[in-house]
Amino acid sequence: MSGQDDATHRIKRRTYLGAAASAGLAGLAGCSSGSTASAARGPPKVPQSKLDDGGWKKIDEQTQDPAFEKSFGPVTVSAAFRTLVYEDAALAAELKEKTLGQAEGQFSMFFASRVTLDPSLASIPDAALDPVVEQVEKQARAQFESQLESAGLVDIEQASDSEMTVETGETAKVTNYTAAFPFEGISFPLTDEKSIEVEGKKLGVTGLLAVWEHDGSILIAGGAHPGENLALDVTKSPTEAIEVSVDVDLGLTPDEYSAELEGLVKATE
């Protein structure tokens, strides 16, 4: 339909910087402006078989409806967010075992959101579309970055913008993020009274947010994962007569994590 083509064109000519709310989207069930929504206010369709095969576990499902309801010139627009959040439970279990239970947390995360606009995306006048998108971006970007902070990440930066083609054929605008996780270190018992302390360091984290229009809604998907391996070679002398060397290598594979995350994003509908 020509109206939807026009809307798609308008979506593609904008850079959606971080237009996503990941695990931080708070839930409120409600109704919007009273007009007919452009699509069912349901969650996005995620690649469940890929998630199952990769050891991912659903940890949250959130709704914000309406996320906002605001007048933009001649039209009043409401937006509803539905978000699914997953963690790589297999990776978390692997790292916990490798560090004797001392490394626990959410190391890789994937989320997908559907943003339903009422009136529909194709029905919003050109003069109002940019302010509507800016409102979505402002709210969603703050939620995503807040979630990264709540996960303990620091040095969060929007690194670059790019594009990707998703499996349904649309072009998604991508914002790439960098951050760091302050790894606190590991303690290995040597005797009942002495232990070997391996000091921590900041572990690089990579994230991305992809935004595209599909079937009358705005889809948002992305996540974060370790951006580098953690390998340390430490020599300690607990006494004058003893010297102990400890090699720590978590065997993290950032390129594989990145490819897996991109595959999950591209397969979201």
C-alpha angles and dihedrals in degrees: 000000000000094000092056091045089055091049091049090051091052091050092051095050092060128074108228101208106201095329092172141102109203126179092333096072106120118217129243122157114212146118132272134224095317097251122113112281119235093236139001110289091238133133122272119267108254127196095258096178091054090049093049093047091049096051095249121158128203109239104170145012117192140182131198108182112192100015085180139344114198142151116248106187108292097001137061112215131192125191129202124198124204114183135186119195128197136180129204095249092176092058092046091053091047094052093045090055094045092052096044091251095308097111110065129155147076105310100167126026134184126187137175128194135187116208112200116195124204113229094036123265092250092051098055111105117245091244091058101038098082095050090047092052091046090054091051091048095049095051097040097044092054091050093050095048090045089055091052089052093048088053088061099257122146136189091040111184137170098234108182147331127242142149137246134187113234124213093261089060102253123127114242124206110228130203114196119210134198126197141149135238115213100229105206097207136242133272120210117194114235100174134345088276104031135054138177113244118206107198119230131240139190111280114210117240128197125202140172141193122202124193129188143149119251131167095345096311136090112245121203125186137161144105145184138263141168109298097197141021121258111230123160133174110199130178119195134180108208089176136009090259099045130067118180127192120201123191116197119190117161092189094228115176109201095177091057092047090050093050091048093050092048090050091053092048094048092050094053117109 
